[in-house]
Amino acid sequence: MIKVPDRHNPKLQGLVEQINADAELAQLWRCANVNAVDRSGMSDHGEVHVHIVANAALRLLRLLAEAGVRPTATVNYSLAQEDCELIVVLGCCLHDVGIAINRDDHERHSLVIAYPKARQLLTGIYPEPTLTVVVSEVLHCVIAHRWDVHTLTLEAGIVKVADALDMSQGRSRIPFEAGQMNIHSLSAQAVEGVVIEKGSDRPVRLAITLNNPAGIYQVDELLKRKLASSTLAPYIEVVASLPEGDERRLIEIHKQ
């Protein structure tokens, strides 16, 4: 079950109910995990990943809104903040479904599945032409979560960064326990946790706790490069804390 705080957003509540009742989507997440975990020795890319990413994305969107940062769909299409929450959450739910086809180039494979599925899930929530607008925005979130694709919307940038924030040590447990000792599994084991909070100099602060320096790979190589190609870089500060005796040493990772 995907659970997100709807904050009295009836459209979001209705979408989540539709998602949780969709047997095909649930099976697509399981198929994606078979290809990612069982066949490729990678970390989870199924329902748990979707749940973590959707909640992180919603948190990012709401913190930015509190700071007066307007979503792109609001600027271009005069959609409400509540509508942008649906775009972000549905983008998170569909961003990796293409792994059910193949891990390589999965962002493009995801589009094949995401277009009809997004229209199906949003029918009854939006009439035309708003339905087509929202679906188009969701599809941009899906294709642009790839690190080297430049995002054109705030919402797509949120999905991209939220995807990279699923990095704490439990997220590499499957490949780690299966004996996949590589930089991805080892560095992910070094990440204790990620906190998304209100920033001091910028709207959002990502506070990442590490238990050893190997975790810098997760932050610098995975998060930083996604942040750099997103629309969120001007609004986010990232710091990582490393143990140093009885104190915590804060390291600035990314701040333009």
Beta strands, then each sheet from edge to edge (+ up, - down):
strand 1: 191-198
strand 2: 204-210
strand 3: 236-244
strand 4: 247-254
sheet 1: 1+ 2- 3- 4+
end
